[in-house]
Amino acid sequence: EETEVLLAKECPVKIFLDGNVFTTLFASPLELKELAVGHLITEGAVKFSEITEIETINNEIHVLTKKESQPFQNKESDEQVFVNSDTIFEPEAIFASTAYLESDIYRLTRGTHLAALVDQEGKLAAQIVDVGRHNAVDKAVGAAFLQGLDISKHYILSTGRQPAYMVTKAARAGIPLI
């Protein structure tokens, strides 16, 4: 018996930083520029203001910065990250935003995660779906920076578990609330 099943797709995505391979991620094949920018920021490799050029060639993203070429070193596990924000989010704005946590793709495949950035009034600023929850967060962060949003005035909603690694990614980006 033949059956048609809808599946979420992922592919290898190679990120280059200043001409050097930074990493290869497995992610949904959409919003690749956002993925690269967000991943580099949430890993602490660059600040958005240091990026001078972003080029996507198939599943490769090449990011150039104004930093002098130096190999990136992973952050220590005991790294302390602090977010500098005095933004206040009213409970109504937070509770109303739970409607942004589900997507059409999730309803069809039951195989995706979602990250959404929401402003102080509870309005959706960015909503990204990916097979990986960490990729969805990276893409939402990248989208925010590419749109010129002040990320310190937004909070992030994310499906799935929020282990320390995910919280650290958001904090490195400057997001004050998860």
C-alpha positions, -999 to +999 in steps of 0.1 A: +000+000+000+014+034-010+011+062+016+022+098+014+037+113+045+048+149+050+082+152+065+102+182+076+134+184+055+169+192+067+203+195+049+239+202+058+247+239+059+283+250+060+291+284+076+323+301+067+337+330+088+363+352+072+372+325+047+375+296+072+350+269+078+333+277+111+309+248+113+285+226+095+249+225+108+220+203+098+190+226+094+159+232+074+169+247+040+153+280+045+165+313+061+201+303+057+215+338+059+195+343+092+209+309+104+245+319+098+242+354+114+223+341+144+246+312+150+277+333+149+261+357+173+247+331+197+280+313+198+298+345+207+320+344+176+310+379+163+289+409+171+265+420+144+282+453+140+314+434+130+298+418+099+306+434+066+293+409+041+271+379+039+269+357+008+249+325+003+260+300-023+237+270-023+240+255+012+271+275+021+270+309+039+301+331+037+303+358+064+331+384+063+338+407+092+360+437+099+378+417+126+414+407+119+415+371+109+420+350+139+407+315+146+375+313+168+379+296+201+349+280+218+337+297+249+346+280+282+318+260+299+320+283+330+315+314+309+292+339+326+269+358+303+248+388+314+221+406+295+220+444+299+184+454+295+159+473+316+130+463+294+098+453+313+073+429+297+037+431+310+021+397+318-007+404+292+019+407+265+035+375+275+004+354+279-011+366+246+019+356+226+015+318+233-006+318+201+027+322+182+041+289+194+025+267+167+030+267+130+013+252+100+044+232+092+043+217+127+006+208+124+014+190+091+046+172+101+048+172+139+086+173+133+096+209+137+105+235+164+097+272+164+112+303+178+094+336+179+106+371+190+079+392+205+080+429+214+069+447+246+033+451+233+031+413+226+034+418+188+052+392+167+085+405+153+099+372+139+088+336+138+110+309+124+104+271+120+132+246+118+138+209+125+161+218+154+152+241+183+187+256+184+185+264+147+151+280+151+166+303+179+196+311+158+174+319+128+151+341+148+182+360+163+197+364+128+164+377+114+161+402+142+196+416+136+191+416+098+158+436+103+176+461+126+155+452+156+166+462+191+167+426+204+170+439+240+134+451+237+121+417+227+117+383+244+119+349+227+095+320+227+109+286+219+094+251+216+112+222+232+134+220+262+155+250+273+187+236+287+215+259+298+230+259+263+198+273+248+195+299+275+232+309+270+226+313+232+197+338+239+217+356+265+247+361+242+224+377+217+211+401+244+176+387+247+163+396+283+135+370+286+129+334+274 
